[in-house]
């Protein structure tokens, strides 16, 4: 599997390659080797070589066949993982929403983002009233994974650390660190414990949240 795209420039460079052009063509729907070879002005064998790599990396898959000139041809389509290379409307909308909220009041913006985090957490907290801390922790990790985070847990004495790369909100947190409070509130609600946010927001953003395992 290819590594997650951490910034737009990396994705743009990839889309400029032949494999990236294949993904772009498949955005409009499944296509056969022959259809791709015509669009790319390549031989069928050349297209197949790129399709093999993309399929291996989990970015495309085979989906049925379509009547061809001489015989039925395999149809290829994008997988959900391929979406990481294309602009997402919800990211643009969320970015503008944060800007509007901050223009009105930064503290209020942070409170609203925290409330969003708590509401997302509500979908995970059912049945967590009388469970061991480890269950709450695993549920919190799942919640972050479900929104696109790539995280891991480490524990030192009574302090646990959730950290990782591939932050799903990295494009926003560089300019708007308040967005990290959304994930912080989500974790605190699920863990049932205070969570300290210590995220890194440089060129290689990394999520980092600490909490007391005893409290959780």
N, C-alpha and C positions, 0 to 999 in steps of 0.2 A: 504493500500500500504506500502511495506517495504521502509524504508528510503534509500535515495541514498547512494551508496557506496562511501566513501570519500578516501579510500586508497586500494591498492592492497591486503594487508594482510587480511583485513576484508573479501574481496571477496574470497580469497583463502580458508579461514576458512569455509565460507559458502559452497563453492563447495565441501568441504570434508564431509558435512552432507548428509543424505539421500536425502533431498529435492534438495540439490545442485547436487547430482549425477543424479537425475531425469532431471534437467535442462541440464546437460552435455549430457545425452543420447538423449535429444530432439534436440540438435544442429544439428544432422545429418538428421533430418526430423521428421515428425509427427509419433507418435507411439500409440499403443493401451495399455490398462491396462495389457493385457496378455503379450504383448511384453516387457513391462517394468518390470513386475513381474519376468519374466524369467531372464532378464539381472541383476536385483537386487537381485534375489534369495529371493523374498518376496511373501507373499500371495497377491491375488488380492485385498482383503479388505485393507491390509496394504498399498498398492500402492494408492488405491483410497483415503485414508485418507490424504496422502501427496499431491495428485493432488487437492483435495478440498481446502487445504490451499494455494497452489500455484495459483490456479485459483482465489481465494478470493483476493490474493495480487496483481493480475493483471499481473502475470509473465507467465502464460500459458492460452490458450483458446482452446475451442473445435472447430474442423474443420472437419465436415463430418464424415462418417463412412467407415469402411473397412470390407470386408467379413471375418468372424471369423470361428472357428471350428464348432460352433453350430448355431450362429446367427451373424448378423452384429455387429461390435464393434466400439465404439466411438474412434475417433482419436484426440490426443492432440498435440498441437504445441506451440512453444515459442511466446510470444508477443515481441514487440520492447523493452519494459521495461526490459526484461531479459538480454538484451545485456550489461547492466551495470556490470554484474558479469564476463564477459569474456574479455581477452586482445583484444585491438583494434589496428590493424595495423597502422591506421592513427596517433595514439598517439605516437607510436614508431618512425614513420617517421618524425612527427613534432618535436619531441624531438631532433632527430639527425640533422634535418635541422637547428634548433636554435643553436645547438652546433657548426655546421660548420660556420654559419653566425657570431657568436661571436668570433670564432677563427680568423676570418679575420679582424673584426672590430666591437667592441661592439656598438658604436654609429650608424654605418651603419645597424647593426642588428635591433636596435630599430626603425630606420627609415623605414626599410622594413616591420616590423611587424605593424607599424602604417599605412603604405600604404595598407596592407592587411585588416586592420580594416576599412579603408575608402572605400575600394572596396566592402566589405561586406555591409557596410552602404548604398552604392549606390542602392541596391535593395530595400531599404525602404524609400528613400527620395523623390521619385516621388510624386508630388502633395502636398509637405509640405511647399511650398513657402509662402502661405498666410493663415496659420492655426494658431489657438491659441497655446500657449505654452503647454497646457495640452495634445493636440493631439500629439505634438512632443514627449512629455514625455512618453505617452502610447505606441507610436511606438518604442521608445528606449527600453522600458521594454520588448516588444514583441520580438525585435531583440535578446536581451540577452537570453530570454526563448527559442528561436528557436535554439540557439547554445548550449543549455543544462544548462543554468544558472537558479538558483532558487533565485529570488531576490524580494525585496519589496521596496516601495518608502515611505519616510517620509519627511516632510517639516517643517522647523523652520524659521519663519520670511521669509526672501527672499532666504534662502538657502535650497536646496533640496538634499537629500541623497538617493542614490541607493545602497542598501546593501543586503547581503544574504549569505547563505551557499550553498553547492553543486556546487562550482565553476567547470565548465567543463574543465578548464585548470589547476586544482590544482596540478596534478602530475608534471607539468612543472614549475609552478610559484615558488615552493619551492627552486629550484636550479637556475631558470632563471626568476627573477622578471621582466625582460624586456618584458616578454610575456604579462603582464598586460597592457602594452601600446597599445596592439592590441584592447582590449575592450575599453580602454580610447579613442582612436581615433574613434572607431565605434560610441560611445556615443556622442562625440563632433560633429561629422558630422551630426548625426540625430537631435540632440538637437539644433544645430546652436549656440552653446555657449561653452566657455572653460570649461573643466572638470578636476577636481583635483582627482588624483588617490591616495587612502589611503588604499589599500588592506592589509589584515593581512595574513601572509604566514607561520604560525606556524603549529602545528599538526592538528589544526582545521581551515583551511584557510577560510577566508571570504572576499567576494568582497565588496569594499566600494568606491564609487565615489560621489563626491560632485560637485554641480554646482549652479549657480545663476538662480533662477526661472525667474527673471526679464529679464535676458539676453536671456533665452530660449524663 
